[in-house]
Amino acid sequence: MIFSKKITIDEDALFYADALNLRDILLNYLCLRKIDWLFPVKNNNGNKELRKAIEKAFNENSDSKETFSHDSLEKISGGIDENSIQMMSAEAIPEEIRSLYGNAATIIKVTKKTSKY
């Protein structure tokens, strides 16, 4: 598939899409244009192995100095939102899996829990 020359995403942009768009042809295009990307990873579209590798990386490196974590707690519209964000180098994922996804640089895990108060 050849992408249209009419696409006007600037180099060094940040591209975000839903998990359905996490496909090698789009990642290759974005990497070719030097566009950073952010995609949620679910078990669909053949991404189950990537999701398992990400979960394993966070489980095995949760206490590492190389992992950034941030937790927040806030009241919003009658509920309490607990958010946890963890980031680490994607090098924690085996190369044979990571190379299928444009050699991702960073993996991010977001956990959100909402409860009533």
TAMOJO-V795192 format. One record per run of one state. SS is the DSSP state (H for helix, E for strand, C for the rest). FROM is the first residue (numbers start at 1). LEN is the number of residues. If there is no record, write none. Layout:
<<SS & FROM & LEN> <SS & FROM & LEN>>
//
This chain:
<<C & 1 & 13> <E & 14 & 4> <C & 18 & 1> <H & 19 & 3> <C & 22 & 2> <H & 24 & 9> <C & 33 & 3> <E & 36 & 4> <C & 40 & 8> <H & 48 & 13> <C & 61 & 7> <E & 68 & 9> <C & 77 & 2> <E & 79 & 11> <H & 90 & 3> <C & 93 & 2> <H & 95 & 7> <C & 102 & 4> <E & 106 & 11> <C & 117 & 1>>
//
